[in-house]
Amino acid sequence: MAPVDNLPDGFSSRLATITDLERVVEFANAFANSVIGSDETNLDRARAKWEEPGFDPRLSVRLVEDARGDLVGTSEVWDTSEIPVDPWVVGQVDPDHEGLGIGSYLVAWAERRAAQVIPRVPPEARVVMRVGVFHGHKPSEHLLTDRGYRADRFFWRMTIDFQEPTDSPKWPDGIQLRPFDRRRDAEAVYRAEDEAFEDHWGHVPESFEVGFKRWSHSSFHGTAYDPGLWFIAWDGDQIAGLARARPQADHDLEMGWIRTLSVRRPWRRQGLAQALLLHALAEFRRRGTLKVGLGVDGRNPTGAIRLYEKAGMKITLRYDIYAKELRPGKEWMTLSDPK
């Protein structure tokens, strides 16, 4: 195996530009198909991500090419939060080029790039790099464990193929759904969603100005935004909970996608999450979308997985998170789970 700071003869690396996006998407989907038998993203959503405030592919995406200029490996480092104590990495190596040291090279580069967040975070903060991999992909698992990573968390993809109508939602007393108006409601929705997730694993606090800007870009950029799939549950003038969905999943344009489902603490354990889920599923079915998916923390202790299973959803994919500490210190990210 080649040293981690060098590539084998016949290969070269460079940082990406936005003009590389289409071939990176094609490469990522080819890799995903070789592992899980389906695509993982699409050009529109990938473009929205590469254009996210604070992200620059010329600094954060490294490509490895063979002598013909064909892609054989990629790595992306995401550190766009205001306090980036948990830089996130995704990458792939072409299956025909495994075992040559390309993966080791890309992980070593990603670690150096991720370590650049250290001057941007509080001096006492712990910094941990996390890498996402498809569950059961042994080359990725061996590569990371050999470099000192440990399995840290896992997430499920759950889906439903409608065979019959879902149950009708039963709303808690005093709860009303109102149409979402971006100009009027966006700030309140962001604040409610951020509060609802602040006690969930992975949450890192940040200022409204930074968080709202990035959230707005992710929510409203491109073709994924459909206000008719934003279901906001109000109790008087307070948002009690919400579900935000997209007409199409990143990996399957024939599948609808529930992006988030959240309930603020005072309204939990009243059946609101179930009502929001059933309402969202019913709206997809009304539109003629017969497949719907979502992602969920595999260690979620709040009953979310049981909730989704009760609605008819099934686990179809597991995504594993591996972690490596880059600097010890005080934990800034929420690690405990909501009660």
One Martini backbone bead per residue (centre of mass of N, CA, C, O) as a GRO file, in nm:
protein
  339
    1MET     BB    1   0.098   0.035   0.020
    2ALA     BB    2   0.073   0.354   0.003
    3PRO     BB    3   0.146   0.625   0.125
    4VAL     BB    4  -0.070   0.865   0.254
    5ASP     BB    5   0.091   1.115   0.096
    6ASN     BB    6   0.062   0.913  -0.150
    7LEU     BB    7   0.044   0.804  -0.473
    8PRO     BB    8   0.030   0.608  -0.710
    9ASP     BB    9   0.131   0.540  -0.995
   10GLY     BB   10  -0.084   0.721  -1.227
   11PHE     BB   11  -0.175   0.930  -1.006
   12SER     BB   12  -0.391   1.211  -0.921
   13SER     BB   13  -0.448   1.532  -0.757
   14ARG     BB   14  -0.730   1.758  -0.677
   15LEU     BB   15  -0.916   2.023  -0.665
   16ALA     BB   16  -1.225   2.138  -0.697
   17THR     BB   17  -1.495   2.242  -0.902
   18ILE     BB   18  -1.805   2.317  -1.019
   19THR     BB   19  -1.743   2.164  -1.296
   20ASP     BB   20  -1.730   1.869  -1.138
   21LEU     BB   21  -2.011   1.785  -1.034
   22GLU     BB   22  -2.132   1.581  -1.238
   23ARG     BB   23  -1.903   1.365  -1.210
   24VAL     BB   24  -1.936   1.326  -0.905
   25VAL     BB   25  -2.225   1.223  -0.913
   26GLU     BB   26  -2.174   0.982  -1.099
   27PHE     BB   27  -1.968   0.848  -0.912
   28ALA     BB   28  -2.143   0.820  -0.657
   29ASN     BB   29  -2.365   0.646  -0.797
   30ALA     BB   30  -2.187   0.415  -0.888
   31PHE     BB   31  -2.101   0.334  -0.608
   32ALA     BB   32  -2.380   0.288  -0.482
   33ASN     BB   33  -2.465   0.066  -0.683
   34SER     BB   34  -2.230  -0.133  -0.594
   35VAL     BB   35  -2.353  -0.154  -0.289
   36ILE     BB   36  -2.700  -0.088  -0.296
   37GLY     BB   37  -2.846  -0.052  -0.594
   38SER     BB   38  -2.837   0.276  -0.586
   39ASP     BB   39  -2.874   0.580  -0.563
   40GLU     BB   40  -2.781   0.896  -0.368
   41THR     BB   41  -2.822   1.127  -0.587
   42ASN     BB   42  -2.847   1.460  -0.738
   43LEU     BB   43  -2.777   1.739  -0.909
   44ASP     BB   44  -2.954   1.947  -0.765
   45ARG     BB   45  -2.874   1.879  -0.469
   46ALA     BB   46  -2.567   1.899  -0.505
   47ARG     BB   47  -2.565   2.194  -0.586
   48ALA     BB   48  -2.688   2.306  -0.328
   49LYS     BB   49  -2.455   2.210  -0.147
   50TRP     BB   50  -2.211   2.350  -0.297
   51GLU     BB   51  -2.380   2.641  -0.247
   52GLU     BB   52  -2.335   2.661   0.037
   53PRO     BB   53  -2.277   2.842   0.291
   54GLY     BB   54  -1.919   2.797   0.338
   55PHE     BB   55  -1.881   2.636   0.070
   56ASP     BB   56  -1.574   2.505  -0.105
   57PRO     BB   57  -1.447   2.298  -0.342
   58ARG     BB   58  -1.153   2.437  -0.354
   59LEU     BB   59  -1.118   2.328  -0.032
   60SER     BB   60  -1.330   2.046   0.014
   61VAL     BB   61  -1.251   1.891  -0.266
   62ARG     BB   62  -1.113   1.575  -0.357
   63LEU     BB   63  -0.940   1.440  -0.641
   64VAL     BB   64  -0.893   1.127  -0.815
   65GLU     BB   65  -0.684   1.037  -1.094
   66ASP     BB   66  -0.601   0.901  -1.373
   67ALA     BB   67  -0.419   0.906  -1.664
   68ARG     BB   68  -0.707   0.977  -1.822
   69GLY     BB   69  -0.897   1.146  -1.601
   70ASP     BB   70  -1.038   0.952  -1.423
   71LEU     BB   71  -1.231   0.879  -1.172
   72VAL     BB   72  -1.135   0.709  -0.837
   73GLY     BB   73  -1.173   0.956  -0.621
   74THR     BB   74  -1.333   1.100  -0.321
   75SER     BB   75  -1.352   1.408  -0.107
   76GLU     BB   76  -1.554   1.553   0.162
   77VAL     BB   77  -1.563   1.859   0.359
   78TRP     BB   78  -1.774   1.952   0.639
   79ASP     BB   79  -1.769   2.310   0.792
   80THR     BB   80  -2.041   2.525   0.807
   81SER     BB   81  -2.058   2.579   1.084
   82GLU     BB   82  -1.993   2.804   1.329
   83ILE     BB   83  -1.912   2.540   1.518
   84PRO     BB   84  -1.684   2.302   1.384
   85VAL     BB   85  -1.663   2.017   1.581
   86ASP     BB   86  -1.796   1.821   1.325
   87PRO     BB   87  -1.655   1.719   1.081
   88TRP     BB   88  -1.767   1.608   0.759
   89VAL     BB   89  -1.733   1.293   0.572
   90VAL     BB   90  -1.711   1.207   0.221
   91GLY     BB   91  -1.646   0.900   0.024
   92GLN     BB   92  -1.476   0.744  -0.267
   93VAL     BB   93  -1.391   0.428  -0.429
   94ASP     BB   94  -1.323   0.256  -0.682
   95PRO     BB   95  -1.354  -0.082  -0.687
   96ASP     BB   96  -1.110  -0.122  -0.905
   97HIS     BB   97  -0.914   0.065  -0.680
   98GLU     BB   98  -0.870  -0.110  -0.453
   99GLY     BB   99  -0.572  -0.143  -0.254
  100LEU     BB  100  -0.373   0.126  -0.343
  101GLY     BB  101  -0.417   0.394  -0.135
  102ILE     BB  102  -0.648   0.600  -0.193
  103GLY     BB  103  -0.809   0.602   0.069
  104SER     BB  104  -0.576   0.683   0.257
  105TYR     BB  105  -0.518   0.950   0.120
  106LEU     BB  106  -0.802   1.080   0.161
  107VAL     BB  107  -0.815   1.059   0.469
  108ALA     BB  108  -0.561   1.222   0.530
  109TRP     BB  109  -0.659   1.477   0.398
  110ALA     BB  110  -0.922   1.510   0.564
  111GLU     BB  111  -0.781   1.547   0.836
  112ARG     BB  112  -0.629   1.804   0.765
  113ARG     BB  113  -0.876   1.967   0.681
  114ALA     BB  114  -1.041   1.933   0.946
  115ALA     BB  115  -0.820   2.069   1.136
  116GLN     BB  116  -0.890   2.369   1.036
  117VAL     BB  117  -1.114   2.423   1.263
  118ILE     BB  118  -0.966   2.484   1.533
  119PRO     BB  119  -0.946   2.808   1.513
  120ARG     BB  120  -1.288   2.823   1.505
  121VAL     BB  121  -1.290   2.719   1.796
  122PRO     BB  122  -1.298   2.670   2.102
  123PRO     BB  123  -1.023   2.589   2.299
  124GLU     BB  124  -1.207   2.366   2.476
  125ALA     BB  125  -1.297   2.207   2.229
  126ARG     BB  126  -1.407   1.933   2.088
  127VAL     BB  127  -1.277   1.736   1.805
  128VAL     BB  128  -1.469   1.558   1.548
  129MET     BB  129  -1.445   1.323   1.302
  130ARG     BB  130  -1.684   1.228   1.046
  131VAL     BB  131  -1.790   0.917   0.880
  132GLY     BB  132  -1.975   0.797   0.606
  133VAL     BB  133  -2.121   0.463   0.565
  134PHE     BB  134  -2.202   0.175   0.438
  135HIS     BB  135  -2.332  -0.090   0.553
  136GLY     BB  136  -2.095  -0.356   0.498
  137HIS     BB  137  -1.846  -0.196   0.385
  138LYS     BB  138  -1.543  -0.324   0.426
  139PRO     BB  139  -1.333  -0.127   0.310
  140SER     BB  140  -1.424   0.112   0.487
  141GLU     BB  141  -1.405  -0.017   0.766
  142HIS     BB  142  -1.102  -0.094   0.754
  143LEU     BB  143  -0.982   0.179   0.694
  144LEU     BB  144  -1.085   0.323   0.956
  145THR     BB  145  -0.991   0.129   1.182
  146ASP     BB  146  -0.685   0.142   1.099
  147ARG     BB  147  -0.706   0.476   1.171
  148GLY     BB  148  -0.886   0.494   1.457
  149TYR     BB  149  -1.174   0.435   1.418
  150ARG     BB  150  -1.516   0.449   1.538
  151ALA     BB  151  -1.812   0.341   1.605
  152ASP     BB  152  -2.085   0.584   1.671
  153ARG     BB  153  -2.328   0.557   1.456
  154PHE     BB  154  -2.671   0.519   1.324
  155PHE     BB  155  -2.877   0.503   1.024
  156TRP     BB  156  -3.197   0.505   0.886
  157ARG     BB  157  -3.383   0.392   0.615
  158MET     BB  158  -3.728   0.466   0.554
  159THR     BB  159  -4.013   0.300   0.396
  160ILE     BB  160  -4.306   0.336   0.173
  161ASP     BB  161  -4.551   0.127   0.012
  162PHE     BB  162  -4.848   0.180  -0.109
  163GLN     BB  163  -5.143  -0.035  -0.056
  164GLU     BB  164  -5.295   0.157   0.145
  165PRO     BB  165  -5.445   0.352   0.336
  166THR     BB  166  -5.395   0.554   0.582
  167ASP     BB  167  -5.438   0.674   0.864
  168SER     BB  168  -5.599   0.902   1.037
  169PRO     BB  169  -5.549   1.182   1.189
  170LYS     BB  170  -5.499   1.278   1.542
  171TRP     BB  171  -5.552   1.569   1.698
  172PRO     BB  172  -5.477   1.763   1.925
  173ASP     BB  173  -5.586   1.982   2.124
  174GLY     BB  174  -5.560   2.301   1.956
  175ILE     BB  175  -5.466   2.200   1.680
  176GLN     BB  176  -5.329   2.362   1.380
  177LEU     BB  177  -5.324   2.388   1.037
  178ARG     BB  178  -5.112   2.596   0.833
  179PRO     BB  179  -5.013   2.760   0.583
  180PHE     BB  180  -4.718   2.820   0.432
  181ASP     BB  181  -4.525   3.130   0.472
  182ARG     BB  182  -4.227   3.244   0.413
  183ARG     BB  183  -4.233   3.543   0.502
  184ARG     BB  184  -4.389   3.484   0.778
  185ASP     BB  185  -4.262   3.174   0.886
  186ALA     BB  186  -3.957   3.098   0.866
  187GLU     BB  187  -3.837   3.190   1.136
  188ALA     BB  188  -4.027   3.025   1.324
  189VAL     BB  189  -3.955   2.748   1.211
  190TYR     BB  190  -3.657   2.748   1.269
  191ARG     BB  191  -3.676   2.790   1.577
  192ALA     BB  192  -3.849   2.539   1.637
  193GLU     BB  193  -3.661   2.325   1.517
  194ASP     BB  194  -3.408   2.389   1.679
  195GLU     BB  195  -3.536   2.338   1.955
  196ALA     BB  196  -3.631   2.041   1.906
  197PHE     BB  197  -3.308   1.950   1.845
  198GLU     BB  198  -3.121   2.035   2.097
  199ASP     BB  199  -3.161   1.725   2.240
  200HIS     BB  200  -3.011   1.600   2.003
  201TRP     BB  201  -2.806   1.427   1.841
  202GLY     BB  202  -2.566   1.668   1.692
  203HIS     BB  203  -2.615   1.930   1.822
  204VAL     BB  204  -2.519   2.275   1.739
  205PRO     BB  205  -2.481   2.574   1.843
  206GLU     BB  206  -2.604   2.888   1.695
  207SER     BB  207  -2.660   3.153   1.537
  208PHE     BB  208  -2.916   3.280   1.369
  209GLU     BB  209  -2.775   3.402   1.122
  210VAL     BB  210  -2.626   3.144   1.033
  211GLY     BB  211  -2.843   2.921   1.049
  212PHE     BB  212  -3.067   3.054   0.872
  213LYS     BB  213  -2.907   3.076   0.611
  214ARG     BB  214  -2.852   2.772   0.569
  215TRP     BB  215  -3.144   2.671   0.596
  216SER     BB  216  -3.260   2.835   0.361
  217HIS     BB  217  -3.093   2.711   0.142
  218SER     BB  218  -3.178   2.413   0.190
  219SER     BB  219  -3.495   2.467   0.168
  220PHE     BB  220  -3.518   2.678  -0.112
  221HIS     BB  221  -3.330   2.541  -0.302
  222GLY     BB  222  -3.453   2.467  -0.581
  223THR     BB  223  -3.685   2.190  -0.642
  224ALA     BB  224  -3.744   2.092  -0.332
  225TYR     BB  225  -3.946   2.318  -0.294
  226ASP     BB  226  -4.272   2.276  -0.114
  227PRO     BB  227  -4.518   2.429   0.065
  228GLY     BB  228  -4.730   2.181   0.054
  229LEU     BB  229  -4.494   2.010   0.245
  230TRP     BB  230  -4.560   2.206   0.486
  231PHE     BB  231  -4.628   2.113   0.828
  232ILE     BB  232  -4.789   2.334   1.057
  233ALA     BB  233  -4.827   2.324   1.406
  234TRP     BB  234  -5.068   2.500   1.595
  235ASP     BB  235  -5.085   2.685   1.919
  236GLY     BB  236  -5.196   2.938   1.827
  237ASP     BB  237  -4.887   3.130   1.827
  238GLN     BB  238  -4.759   2.836   1.838
  239ILE     BB  239  -4.521   2.609   1.759
  240ALA     BB  240  -4.538   2.258   1.810
  241GLY     BB  241  -4.494   2.143   1.509
  242LEU     BB  242  -4.326   1.958   1.229
  243ALA     BB  243  -4.327   1.899   0.866
  244ARG     BB  244  -4.075   1.839   0.614
  245ALA     BB  245  -4.100   1.814   0.258
  246ARG     BB  246  -4.031   1.638  -0.049
  247PRO     BB  247  -4.108   1.533  -0.366
  248GLN     BB  248  -3.799   1.427  -0.365
  249ALA     BB  249  -3.556   1.216  -0.352
  250ASP     BB  250  -3.226   1.206  -0.401
  251HIS     BB  251  -3.222   0.879  -0.495
  252ASP     BB  252  -3.551   0.912  -0.578
  253LEU     BB  253  -3.780   1.064  -0.796
  254GLU     BB  254  -4.035   0.864  -0.699
  255MET     BB  255  -3.975   0.971  -0.407
  256GLY     BB  256  -4.065   1.080  -0.119
  257TRP     BB  257  -3.959   1.329   0.144
  258ILE     BB  258  -3.890   1.341   0.489
  259ARG     BB  259  -3.688   1.562   0.638
  260THR     BB  260  -3.874   1.654   0.893
  261LEU     BB  261  -3.963   1.567   1.246
  262SER     BB  262  -4.111   1.786   1.495
  263VAL     BB  263  -4.128   1.844   1.861
  264ARG     BB  264  -4.194   2.026   2.111
  265ARG     BB  265  -4.175   1.965   2.437
  266PRO     BB  266  -4.473   2.060   2.541
  267TRP     BB  267  -4.599   1.851   2.290
  268ARG     BB  268  -4.524   1.590   2.390
  269ARG     BB  269  -4.699   1.294   2.421
  270GLN     BB  270  -4.986   1.361   2.218
  271GLY     BB  271  -4.966   1.266   1.896
  272LEU     BB  272  -4.832   1.469   1.690
  273ALA     BB  273  -4.628   1.306   1.525
  274GLN     BB  274  -4.832   1.108   1.407
  275ALA     BB  275  -5.011   1.318   1.266
  276LEU     BB  276  -4.796   1.437   1.080
  277LEU     BB  277  -4.719   1.179   0.935
  278LEU     BB  278  -5.000   1.098   0.824
  279HIS     BB  279  -5.046   1.360   0.669
  280ALA     BB  280  -4.803   1.339   0.479
  281LEU     BB  281  -4.872   1.065   0.353
  282ALA     BB  282  -5.150   1.149   0.242
  283GLU     BB  283  -5.045   1.369   0.050
  284PHE     BB  284  -4.876   1.190  -0.127
  285ARG     BB  285  -5.104   1.004  -0.216
  286ARG     BB  286  -5.284   1.226  -0.343
  287ARG     BB  287  -5.044   1.290  -0.561
  288GLY     BB  288  -4.925   0.984  -0.643
  289THR     BB  289  -4.721   0.904  -0.423
  290LEU     BB  290  -4.603   0.560  -0.345
  291LYS     BB  291  -4.327   0.673  -0.219
  292VAL     BB  292  -4.170   0.696   0.111
  293GLY     BB  293  -3.912   0.874   0.297
  294LEU     BB  294  -3.659   0.846   0.568
  295GLY     BB  295  -3.459   0.955   0.841
  296VAL     BB  296  -3.302   0.777   1.130
  297ASP     BB  297  -3.197   0.732   1.432
  298GLY     BB  298  -3.097   0.422   1.554
  299ARG     BB  299  -3.092   0.550   1.877
  300ASN     BB  300  -3.367   0.646   1.915
  301PRO     BB  301  -3.561   0.695   2.230
  302THR     BB  302  -3.867   0.819   2.140
  303GLY     BB  303  -4.014   0.616   1.916
  304ALA     BB  304  -3.977   0.668   1.608
  305ILE     BB  305  -3.955   0.387   1.484
  306ARG     BB  306  -4.229   0.287   1.584
  307LEU     BB  307  -4.393   0.504   1.444
  308TYR     BB  308  -4.313   0.426   1.151
  309GLU     BB  309  -4.401   0.131   1.163
  310LYS     BB  310  -4.702   0.186   1.227
  311ALA     BB  311  -4.732   0.335   0.935
  312GLY     BB  312  -4.553   0.115   0.736
  313MET     BB  313  -4.257   0.132   0.775
  314LYS     BB  314  -3.928   0.038   0.646
  315ILE     BB  315  -3.623  -0.093   0.658
  316THR     BB  316  -3.357  -0.031   0.387
  317LEU     BB  317  -3.113   0.128   0.544
  318ARG     BB  318  -2.768   0.156   0.650
  319TYR     BB  319  -2.581   0.417   0.824
  320ASP     BB  320  -2.250   0.476   0.914
  321ILE     BB  321  -2.059   0.614   1.191
  322TYR     BB  322  -1.734   0.748   1.206
  323ALA     BB  323  -1.477   0.825   1.460
  324LYS     BB  324  -1.231   1.101   1.528
  325GLU     BB  325  -1.012   1.247   1.731
  326LEU     BB  326  -0.846   1.570   1.704
  327ARG     BB  327  -0.949   1.700   1.991
  328PRO     BB  328  -0.956   1.745   2.303
  329GLY     BB  329  -1.247   1.813   2.525
  330LYS     BB  330  -1.523   1.984   2.525
  331GLU     BB  331  -1.846   1.914   2.470
  332TRP     BB  332  -2.052   2.067   2.213
  333MET     BB  333  -2.212   1.834   2.135
  334THR     BB  334  -2.486   1.651   2.132
  335LEU     BB  335  -2.507   1.318   2.298
  336SER     BB  336  -2.756   1.308   2.413
  337ASP     BB  337  -3.092   1.214   2.471
  338PRO     BB  338  -3.409   1.244   2.459
  339LYS     BB  339  -3.688   1.213   2.697
   0.00000   0.00000   0.00000
